[in-house]
């Protein structure tokens, strides 16, 4: 599962994301990792540059294009010991390789 159902329900194909070019890690606030328009995504990137981040390390993409380039990582399931792959943007609470997932 790449994104939880609540994220997919609220996300539209016209939404934009700001991400790290090297790791494809999403950048945003705790509650929201996507933006409703290109102007909002650019504004967030500008705010990041004012906080000291290098703008050249980050890019803006629409959700559909980002989904195609998003990196995955291989992890080991904490309970079964089997390897699996998941998105680098999977929250800890949805990651079977963490204790948090199994204690919720």
C-alpha positions as CSV (number, residue, x, y, z in Angstrom):
1,X,0.0,0.0,0.0
2,X,1.7,3.2,-1.2
3,X,-0.7,5.7,0.3
4,X,-3.4,5.3,2.9
5,X,-7.0,5.5,1.8
6,X,-7.6,8.9,3.4
7,X,-4.7,10.4,1.4
8,X,-6.0,9.0,-1.9
9,X,-9.5,10.1,-1.2
10,X,-8.5,13.7,-0.6
11,X,-5.9,13.9,-3.4
12,X,-6.8,14.9,-6.9
13,X,-4.8,14.4,-10.1
14,X,-4.5,18.2,-10.4
15,X,-2.7,18.4,-7.1
16,X,1.0,19.2,-6.9
17,X,3.8,18.0,-4.6
18,X,7.2,19.4,-3.6
19,X,9.8,16.7,-3.4
20,X,13.6,16.1,-2.9
21,X,15.1,15.4,-6.3
22,X,17.6,12.8,-5.0
23,X,15.4,10.8,-2.6
24,X,11.8,11.7,-3.9
25,X,10.9,12.3,-0.3
26,X,7.8,14.6,-0.1
27,X,8.2,17.9,1.6
28,X,5.3,19.7,3.3
29,X,3.6,20.2,6.6
30,X,2.8,17.4,9.0
31,X,-0.8,17.2,7.9
32,X,-0.5,17.9,4.2
33,X,2.1,16.8,1.7
34,X,0.4,18.1,-1.4
35,X,-0.9,21.4,-2.7
36,X,-4.1,22.3,-4.5
37,X,-2.4,24.3,-7.2
38,X,0.9,25.1,-8.8
39,X,1.0,28.6,-7.1
40,X,0.6,27.0,-3.7
41,X,3.5,24.6,-4.3
42,X,5.7,27.4,-5.6
43,X,4.9,29.5,-2.5
44,X,5.8,26.6,-0.3
45,X,9.1,26.2,-2.1
46,X,9.8,29.9,-1.7
47,X,9.1,29.7,2.1
48,X,11.5,26.8,2.2
49,X,14.3,28.9,0.5
50,X,13.7,31.6,3.1
51,X,14.3,29.0,5.9
52,X,17.6,28.1,4.4
53,X,16.9,25.1,2.1
54,X,18.5,25.1,-1.3
55,X,15.8,25.4,-4.0
56,X,18.0,23.4,-6.5
57,X,17.6,20.3,-4.4
58,X,13.8,20.3,-4.7
59,X,11.3,20.1,-7.5
60,X,7.6,20.5,-8.1
61,X,5.5,17.9,-9.9
62,X,1.9,17.1,-10.4
63,X,0.8,14.0,-8.5
64,X,0.4,11.7,-11.6
65,X,4.0,12.4,-12.8
66,X,5.4,12.1,-9.3
67,X,3.8,8.7,-8.8
68,X,5.6,7.4,-11.8
69,X,9.1,8.5,-10.6
70,X,8.7,7.9,-6.9
71,X,11.4,5.6,-5.4
72,X,10.7,2.5,-3.4
73,X,12.7,0.8,-0.7
74,X,13.1,-2.8,0.3
75,X,12.4,-3.6,4.0
76,X,11.8,-6.6,6.2
77,X,8.5,-7.3,7.8
78,X,8.9,-7.2,11.6
79,X,6.6,-10.2,12.3
80,X,7.2,-12.6,9.3
81,X,10.8,-11.7,8.4
82,X,9.9,-11.5,4.7
83,X,11.2,-8.8,2.4
84,X,8.8,-6.4,0.8
85,X,9.0,-3.1,-1.1
86,X,7.2,0.1,-0.3
87,X,7.3,3.8,-1.2
88,X,9.9,6.0,0.5
89,X,6.9,8.2,1.6
90,X,5.0,5.5,3.5
91,X,4.2,6.8,7.0
92,X,5.6,4.8,10.0
93,X,2.1,3.9,11.1
94,X,1.6,2.1,7.7
95,X,5.0,0.4,7.6
96,X,5.0,-3.3,8.7
97,X,8.7,-3.1,9.4
98,X,8.1,-0.9,12.5
99,X,6.9,-1.7,15.9
100,X,4.4,1.2,15.7
101,X,2.5,-0.6,12.9
102,X,2.1,-3.8,14.9
103,X,1.1,-2.1,18.2
104,X,-1.7,0.1,16.9
